[in-house]
Amino acid sequence: MLSVEFNPGSSRYSGGLPKKVEGAVSAEEAQSRQVSLSSARDAAGVAAVSADTDVIETQKQAYKVPERSSPLTERDLMDVLFKLQKAPNAENKQVLASMIQHGIAATAQAMDDIETLMKGQKDGNVLESAVVSYSKGLKNSKTVNLLSSFFANDIQMSDRFSKLQQSLSQFSNFLSAHQGLMDSGLHTGVASIIQQLSEDLKRLTKKSDTAELPFLNRGQSLKDLKAFSDFLGGLDYRLSKSKSNLADVSAFRSGLAQLKRAVGSSIDALASQLVLSKNSEFLSQLSDIFAFWQVPNPMAAARKSIDVLMKKKKHSKETVIDPENTRIVLRFETPELGEVAVIIDLDKNKMSYVFETSSGETKQFVTEMSADLKDRMDTLNYDLVSLKTVVKEQKIDLKEYLLPTFDLDKLHRIITEA
């Protein structure tokens, strides 16, 4: 029987196989935090992951089988692949290793589903994107595309909204120049919708001296943008039947298509946040789980975003936040401070702060402003009980919070000997 020790978020899988673990621990030490990776002995040959340590203890007592621990090796992966009737090639080893890392039961069906998700995908991080998508119960290629963009750091809400603003402005000029392509009532209605959406986006991306975060109701925003995209599609279909000047119609439809792409890009950015906020179906019970937002940074003139994570209630399938007991992680950048991460722990009216920065000057600034922060918290009836500043060369990795994993370099198997 194989068992693995759980160490969430301390190592990321980068496409290679796990290294051998130095210094195997004793069976008693390995039992402290473990899930079961059992080799099934039926015709299907299934190796499954289970978090039920009580079952493991019951089996040990019933059979009184001596155990010894050993690092998880490439040979272990090959043995599982043979039992699953899968070729022990490099690609299958990587798929299986990634599945184990994300706590997915190592079954032939799961491998087939993940391989299907990977087919036709050309962007980077395809394997991890497919495995994460499967772990969240989302078995479609669109989700894989969204996750690939996230892993490539290609989803920036502020940038997407800024481009949408530009497209709205350009399309507004098209409307003014081609009023004769539609009746006055429709023209007025389209112009009104464009103006309202432009004003809403300006409020979100406007530079401000305050640090108020313009949180979005993502569900409603997605519905509104999807409805707008469908409206643009209907308008395009109507113009395709127009008897007006073909050159004017073609130019207008081209501008319409550009706007529709910008809307679609913003929809993808919002949808990716929902995907990343969805619980893993395999590891959620073993670690803290976070909901994720990305909003335009009102404190930066350039196209910058603020990453916001909030710890969800345990065993909550939906995004449920306990406002009196949670952890908030902020990652942002300003011209004065550079890139900063702030970790806030909230326990009723007590707050603790940890500031992470790569700049010694920023650390000094935060230290000098700590008294002012305490006064501001007092005004809001919060008690600032702790404040630390840490200088770190590497920026905070959101994946450690959003996508907890097993550390493959620290997995150990428990070998049952008759």
C-alpha positions as CSV (number, residue, x, y, z in Angstrom):
1,M,0.0,0.0,0.0
2,L,1.3,3.4,-0.9
3,S,0.7,6.6,1.3
4,V,1.9,10.1,0.7
5,E,2.7,12.9,3.1
6,F,0.9,16.2,2.5
7,N,2.8,19.6,2.2
8,P,0.5,22.1,0.5
9,G,1.9,24.8,-1.7
10,S,5.6,24.4,-0.9
11,S,6.7,23.2,-4.3
12,R,5.3,23.6,-7.8
13,Y,5.3,21.0,-10.5
14,S,7.2,22.2,-13.6
15,G,6.8,19.4,-16.1
16,G,9.5,17.1,-14.9
17,L,9.3,14.0,-12.7
18,P,9.7,14.3,-8.9
19,K,13.2,14.1,-7.5
20,K,14.0,11.3,-5.0
21,V,13.4,12.4,-1.5
22,E,16.4,12.4,0.8
23,G,16.2,10.8,4.2
24,A,13.0,8.6,4.3
25,V,11.0,9.2,7.5
26,S,9.8,6.5,9.8
27,A,6.4,5.0,9.4
28,E,5.2,6.7,12.6
29,E,6.4,10.1,11.2
30,A,4.9,9.6,7.8
31,Q,1.5,8.7,9.4
32,S,1.1,12.1,10.9
33,R,-0.2,13.8,7.7
34,Q,-1.0,11.4,5.0
35,V,-3.5,10.4,2.4
36,S,-3.7,6.9,0.9
37,L,-2.4,6.1,-2.6
38,S,-3.6,2.5,-2.7
39,S,-2.8,0.0,-5.4
40,A,-6.1,-1.7,-6.3
41,R,-5.9,-5.4,-6.9
42,D,-9.0,-5.9,-9.1
43,A,-9.1,-6.3,-12.9
44,A,-9.3,-2.6,-13.5
45,G,-6.0,-2.0,-11.6
46,V,-6.8,1.3,-10.0
47,A,-4.6,3.4,-7.8
48,A,-6.8,5.8,-5.8
49,V,-6.1,8.7,-3.5
50,S,-8.0,8.9,-0.2
51,A,-7.9,11.3,2.7
52,D,-9.5,8.9,5.1
53,T,-6.7,8.2,7.6
54,D,-9.1,6.4,9.9
55,V,-9.6,3.7,7.3
56,I,-5.8,3.3,7.1
57,E,-5.5,2.9,10.8
58,T,-8.4,0.3,10.9
59,Q,-6.7,-1.7,8.2
60,K,-3.4,-1.7,10.0
61,Q,-4.9,-2.9,13.3
62,A,-7.0,-5.6,11.5
63,Y,-4.1,-7.1,9.6
64,K,-1.2,-6.0,11.8
65,V,1.1,-5.7,8.8
66,P,4.6,-4.3,9.3
67,E,5.5,-1.2,7.3
68,R,8.5,0.7,6.1
69,S,8.6,4.0,4.3
70,S,10.4,4.8,1.0
71,P,10.5,7.8,-1.3
72,L,8.1,7.9,-4.2
73,T,10.1,7.1,-7.3
74,E,9.8,7.0,-11.0
75,R,9.4,3.3,-10.7
76,D,6.3,3.8,-8.6
77,L,4.8,5.9,-11.4
78,M,5.6,3.2,-13.9
79,D,4.0,0.5,-11.7
80,V,0.8,2.5,-11.5
81,L,0.8,3.1,-15.3
82,F,1.2,-0.7,-15.9
83,K,-1.8,-1.4,-13.5
84,L,-3.8,1.3,-15.4
85,Q,-2.8,-0.4,-18.7
86,K,-1.1,2.9,-19.8
87,A,2.2,3.1,-21.7
88,P,5.0,4.0,-19.2
89,N,6.2,6.8,-21.5
90,A,7.5,10.3,-20.4
91,E,4.2,12.0,-21.3
92,N,2.0,9.6,-19.2
93,K,4.5,9.8,-16.3
94,Q,4.1,13.6,-16.3
95,V,0.3,13.4,-16.4
96,L,0.2,10.9,-13.6
97,A,2.7,13.0,-11.5
98,S,0.6,16.1,-12.0
99,M,-2.5,14.2,-11.0
100,I,-0.9,13.0,-7.8
101,Q,0.3,16.5,-7.1
102,H,-3.3,17.8,-7.3
103,G,-4.8,14.9,-5.3
104,I,-6.7,13.4,-8.2
105,A,-7.4,9.7,-8.0
106,A,-5.1,7.9,-10.4
107,T,-7.6,6.1,-12.6
108,A,-7.6,5.2,-16.2
109,Q,-10.8,7.3,-16.8
110,A,-9.2,10.3,-15.1
111,M,-6.2,10.1,-17.3
112,D,-8.3,9.7,-20.4
113,D,-10.4,12.8,-19.5
114,I,-7.3,14.9,-18.9
115,E,-5.7,13.8,-22.2
116,T,-9.0,14.8,-23.9
117,L,-8.8,18.2,-22.3
118,M,-5.2,18.6,-23.6
119,K,-6.0,17.7,-27.2
120,G,-5.7,20.6,-29.6
121,Q,-4.3,23.0,-27.0
122,K,-1.2,24.9,-28.1
123,D,-0.6,27.4,-25.4
124,G,1.9,26.8,-22.6
125,N,1.0,25.2,-19.3
126,V,-1.5,22.9,-21.0
127,L,-0.8,19.9,-18.7
128,E,-1.3,21.9,-15.5
129,S,-4.3,23.8,-16.9
130,A,-6.0,20.5,-17.9
131,V,-5.3,18.9,-14.5
132,V,-6.5,21.9,-12.5
133,S,-9.6,22.1,-14.7
134,Y,-10.3,18.5,-14.1
135,S,-9.7,18.8,-10.3
136,K,-12.3,21.6,-10.2
137,G,-14.9,19.4,-12.0
138,L,-14.7,21.5,-15.1
139,K,-14.2,19.3,-18.1
140,N,-14.2,21.6,-21.1
141,S,-11.5,23.1,-23.3
142,K,-12.6,26.7,-22.6
143,T,-11.7,26.4,-19.0
144,V,-8.3,25.0,-20.0
145,N,-7.8,28.1,-22.2
146,L,-8.7,30.4,-19.3
147,L,-6.3,28.7,-16.9
148,S,-3.5,28.7,-19.5
149,S,-3.8,32.5,-19.7
150,F,-3.7,32.8,-15.9
151,F,-0.5,30.6,-15.7
152,A,1.1,32.7,-18.4
153,N,0.2,35.9,-16.5
154,D,-1.9,37.0,-19.4
155,I,-5.1,37.9,-17.6
156,Q,-4.9,41.5,-16.3
157,M,-8.3,43.0,-15.5
158,S,-7.1,46.6,-15.8
159,D,-5.6,46.0,-19.2
160,R,-8.7,44.2,-20.5
161,F,-11.0,47.0,-19.3
162,S,-8.7,49.7,-20.8
163,K,-8.8,48.0,-24.2
164,L,-12.6,47.7,-23.9
165,Q,-12.8,51.4,-23.2
166,Q,-10.7,52.1,-26.3
167,S,-13.0,49.9,-28.4
168,L,-16.1,51.6,-27.0
169,S,-14.7,55.0,-27.9
170,Q,-13.8,53.9,-31.4
171,F,-17.2,52.3,-31.9
172,S,-18.9,55.5,-30.7
173,N,-17.1,57.3,-33.5
174,F,-18.4,54.7,-36.0
175,L,-21.9,55.4,-34.8
176,S,-21.6,59.1,-35.4
177,A,-20.1,58.6,-38.8
178,H,-22.7,56.0,-40.0
179,Q,-26.0,57.2,-38.6
180,G,-27.8,56.3,-41.8
181,L,-27.1,52.6,-41.4
182,M,-30.0,52.2,-38.9
183,D,-33.1,54.0,-37.9
184,S,-32.9,56.8,-35.4
185,G,-34.5,54.9,-32.5
186,L,-32.0,52.0,-32.8
187,H,-29.1,54.4,-33.2
188,T,-30.0,56.4,-30.1
189,G,-30.4,53.2,-28.1
190,V,-27.0,51.8,-29.1
191,A,-25.4,55.2,-28.4
192,S,-26.9,55.2,-24.9
193,I,-25.7,51.7,-24.1
194,I,-22.2,52.5,-25.3
195,Q,-22.1,55.7,-23.2
196,Q,-23.3,54.0,-20.0
197,L,-20.8,51.2,-20.3
198,S,-18.0,53.7,-21.0
199,E,-18.9,55.7,-17.9
200,D,-19.0,52.6,-15.7
201,L,-15.5,51.5,-16.9
202,K,-14.1,55.0,-16.3
203,R,-15.2,54.8,-12.7
204,L,-13.4,51.5,-12.3
205,T,-10.1,52.6,-13.9
206,K,-10.0,56.2,-12.8
207,K,-6.8,57.1,-10.9
208,S,-7.6,57.9,-7.3
209,D,-5.7,58.9,-4.2
210,T,-7.8,56.6,-2.0
211,A,-7.3,52.9,-1.7
212,E,-10.9,51.9,-2.0
213,L,-11.2,48.7,-4.0
214,P,-13.9,48.8,-6.6
215,F,-15.1,45.2,-6.1
216,L,-17.2,43.9,-8.9
217,N,-20.3,41.8,-8.7
218,R,-18.7,39.3,-11.1
219,G,-21.9,37.3,-11.7
220,Q,-23.9,40.4,-12.6
221,S,-21.0,41.8,-14.6
222,L,-20.7,38.6,-16.6
223,K,-24.4,38.6,-17.3
224,D,-24.4,42.2,-18.4
225,L,-21.3,41.8,-20.7
226,K,-22.7,38.6,-22.1
227,A,-26.1,40.3,-22.9
228,F,-24.2,43.2,-24.5
229,S,-22.1,40.7,-26.6
230,D,-25.3,39.0,-27.7
231,F,-26.8,42.4,-28.6
232,L,-23.8,43.2,-30.7
233,G,-24.2,39.9,-32.5
234,G,-27.8,40.6,-33.2
235,L,-26.9,44.1,-34.5
236,D,-24.3,42.6,-36.8
237,Y,-26.8,40.1,-38.2
238,R,-29.2,42.9,-38.9
239,L,-26.5,45.0,-40.7
240,S,-25.6,41.9,-42.8
241,K,-29.1,42.2,-44.3
242,S,-28.8,45.9,-44.9
243,K,-29.3,47.4,-48.4
244,S,-27.1,50.4,-47.6
245,N,-23.7,51.1,-49.2
246,L,-21.7,47.9,-48.9
247,A,-18.4,49.8,-48.1
248,D,-20.1,51.6,-45.2
249,V,-21.7,48.4,-43.9
250,S,-18.4,46.5,-44.1
251,A,-16.5,49.2,-42.2
252,F,-19.2,49.4,-39.6
253,R,-19.3,45.6,-39.1
254,S,-15.5,45.5,-38.8
255,G,-15.7,48.0,-35.9
256,L,-18.5,46.0,-34.4
257,A,-16.4,42.8,-34.6
258,Q,-13.5,44.5,-32.9
259,L,-15.7,45.7,-30.1
260,K,-17.2,42.2,-29.7
261,R,-13.7,40.8,-29.3
262,A,-12.8,43.3,-26.6
263,V,-16.1,42.4,-24.8
264,G,-15.2,38.7,-25.1
265,S,-11.8,39.4,-23.7
266,S,-13.2,41.1,-20.6
267,I,-15.7,38.2,-20.2
268,D,-12.8,35.7,-20.2
269,A,-10.9,37.7,-17.5
270,L,-14.0,37.7,-15.2
271,A,-14.7,34.1,-15.9
272,S,-11.1,33.1,-15.1
273,Q,-11.6,34.6,-11.6
274,L,-14.6,32.4,-11.0
275,V,-12.8,29.3,-12.2
276,L,-9.8,30.0,-9.9
277,S,-12.2,30.6,-7.0
278,K,-13.9,27.3,-7.5
279,N,-13.0,24.6,-4.9
280,S,-10.9,21.6,-5.9
281,E,-12.9,18.5,-5.6
282,F,-9.9,16.6,-4.1
283,L,-7.8,18.9,-1.8
284,S,-10.2,21.5,-0.5
285,Q,-10.7,19.7,2.8
286,L,-7.0,19.6,3.5
287,S,-6.1,23.3,3.4
288,D,-7.4,26.9,3.4
289,I,-9.3,27.8,0.3
290,F,-9.5,31.2,-1.2
291,A,-11.8,33.2,-3.5
292,F,-10.0,35.4,-6.1
293,W,-10.7,38.8,-7.5
294,Q,-8.6,41.0,-9.7
295,V,-9.6,44.7,-10.0
296,P,-8.1,47.8,-11.6
297,N,-5.7,49.6,-9.3
298,P,-7.1,53.1,-8.6
299,M,-3.8,54.2,-7.1
300,A,-1.7,53.6,-10.3
301,A,-1.8,55.7,-13.5
302,A,-0.7,52.8,-15.7
303,R,-2.7,49.7,-16.5
304,K,-2.2,47.9,-13.2
305,S,-4.4,45.5,-11.3
306,I,-4.8,44.6,-7.6
307,D,-5.0,40.9,-6.9
308,V,-7.3,40.1,-4.0
309,L,-7.7,36.8,-2.2
310,M,-10.1,36.1,0.7
311,K,-10.2,32.9,2.7
312,K,-13.5,31.1,2.3
313,K,-15.4,29.2,4.9
314,K,-14.3,25.6,5.3
315,H,-16.4,23.0,3.5
316,S,-18.2,25.8,1.6
317,K,-18.8,25.0,-2.1
318,E,-19.8,28.6,-2.8
319,T,-17.8,31.8,-2.3
320,V,-18.8,32.3,1.3
321,I,-16.6,34.7,3.4
322,D,-16.8,35.0,7.1
323,P,-16.3,38.8,7.6
324,E,-15.3,38.3,11.2
325,N,-12.7,35.5,10.7
326,T,-10.8,35.4,7.5
327,R,-7.5,36.1,5.8
328,I,-7.1,38.7,3.0
329,V,-4.2,38.7,0.7
330,L,-3.5,41.8,-1.5
331,R,-0.9,42.1,-4.2
332,F,-0.5,45.4,-6.0
333,E,2.1,47.9,-7.3
334,T,2.3,51.7,-7.0
335,P,5.0,54.1,-8.3
336,E,6.0,55.0,-4.7
337,L,6.1,51.6,-3.1
338,G,6.8,49.2,-6.0
339,E,5.3,45.8,-5.8
340,V,3.8,45.0,-2.3
341,A,1.9,42.0,-0.9
342,V,-0.2,42.5,2.2
343,I,-1.5,39.6,4.3
344,I,-4.3,40.6,6.7
345,D,-5.6,38.2,9.3
346,L,-9.0,39.2,10.8
347,D,-10.4,37.8,14.0
348,K,-13.5,39.7,14.9
349,N,-12.2,43.2,15.6
350,K,-8.5,42.2,15.9
351,M,-6.3,42.6,12.8
352,S,-2.7,41.5,12.0
353,Y,-0.7,42.7,9.0
354,V,2.3,41.3,7.2
355,F,3.8,43.5,4.4
356,E,6.0,41.7,1.9
357,T,8.2,43.8,-0.4
358,S,11.5,43.5,-2.3
359,S,12.6,47.0,-1.3
360,G,14.2,48.0,1.9
361,E,13.0,51.6,1.4
362,T,9.4,50.3,1.3
363,K,9.9,48.3,4.4
364,Q,11.2,51.5,6.2
365,F,8.2,53.5,4.9
366,V,5.7,50.9,6.1
367,T,7.4,50.9,9.5
368,E,7.2,54.7,9.7
369,M,3.5,54.6,8.7
370,S,2.5,51.9,11.2
371,A,1.3,54.4,13.8
372,D,-0.9,56.1,11.2
373,L,-2.3,52.7,10.2
374,K,-3.2,51.9,13.8
375,D,-5.0,55.2,14.1
376,R,-7.0,54.5,11.0
377,M,-8.0,51.0,12.3
378,D,-8.9,52.5,15.6
379,T,-11.3,54.9,13.8
380,L,-13.0,51.8,12.2
381,N,-13.1,50.0,15.6
382,Y,-10.4,47.5,14.7
383,D,-7.6,46.7,17.0
384,L,-4.2,46.4,15.2
385,V,-2.5,43.7,17.3
386,S,0.5,42.9,15.0
387,L,2.4,44.5,12.1
388,K,5.4,42.9,10.4
389,T,7.4,43.9,7.3
390,V,9.3,41.3,5.3
391,V,11.8,41.8,2.5
392,K,11.5,39.1,-0.1
393,E,13.2,38.9,-3.4
394,Q,10.4,36.9,-5.1
395,K,6.9,38.1,-5.3
396,I,4.1,36.2,-3.6
397,D,2.8,33.3,-5.7
398,L,-0.9,33.4,-6.0
399,K,-1.0,29.7,-7.0
400,E,0.2,28.7,-3.5
401,Y,-3.1,30.1,-2.2
402,L,-5.5,29.3,-5.0
403,L,-4.1,25.9,-6.0
404,P,-2.8,23.9,-3.0
405,T,-0.8,20.9,-4.0
406,F,1.2,18.0,-2.7
407,D,5.0,18.6,-2.7
408,L,6.2,15.8,-5.0
409,D,9.7,16.0,-3.6
410,K,8.4,15.1,-0.1
411,L,5.9,12.3,-1.1
412,H,6.7,9.0,0.6
413,R,5.1,5.6,0.0
414,I,4.3,3.3,2.8
415,I,5.2,-0.3,1.8
416,T,3.1,-3.0,3.4
417,E,5.0,-6.2,3.9
418,A,3.3,-9.5,4.5
